Amino acid sequence: MNRLGFGAMHLPTEPAADRANAVAVARRAVELGVTLIDTAHLYGGGANEELLAEALHPYPDDLLITTKVGFTRSPSSGEWRNDGRPDSLRTQVDEALRRLRVERLELLQLHRLDPEVPLPKQLGALRELRSAGKVGRIGLSEVTVAELADAREIVDIASVQNRYNLLDREHEPVLRACEAAGIAFLPWRTVAWGSTGEQETIAAIARELDATPTQISLAWLLHHSPAILPIPGTARLPHLEENVAARRVELPPAHKKRLDRLDPLNHLDRLAENPES
């Protein structure tokens, strides 16, 4: 598959005009060669999955839509919470199959580990779903190196989806563990919010390579590790086309080294001070 995918989280499912635009964005992503689209039960309680089915079903043979389970919404408060109970996971998988109009989820990821449910019960339920033919491969999201190792004692893990970008490399050890084990690493928040274009080195390299700061950030991910499959998301067609064009950005070794030397910890300190950035 093409390594630069698409995160569908930002696609609005209502009102009608916004939904029509979201359908157009999803279809344009596939037209531009995207072969990996990420969604989740959490995104609108399954509404995002239904939107993708409306836009793209019947799916092209080379398109992989991956979804995530492991959150439920409280009927009383409307708040979402971790829910790794086996019955809940089985129900969410059945709902995802119906919403996406497929017989098998080729890649299913556990959105978060539920600290209140033993890990063998959570992953055991997903393993049973795989044995039943409802799931092809199993992935995890927002895990540590130790949690990944524990999970792999229970079931084969095909992917890990952690927050990671040029200016936020907290999960670099997880990425390296995935590389060593042949596990795909799907970073979310692939571009640091509100600061990529302001960072002097990124902006300078973008000018030198006739690209945008966003494209430089995505190109760095693609050059940083062969295990990385970025899934940038957007609800705007121009932004989508900008993101996808990052595949064509050649990042010379000297420019890559300049980006490698950026201090992501300094960015994390600023992000903690200004969480809106």
Disulfide bonds with the S-S distance in Angstrom:
none
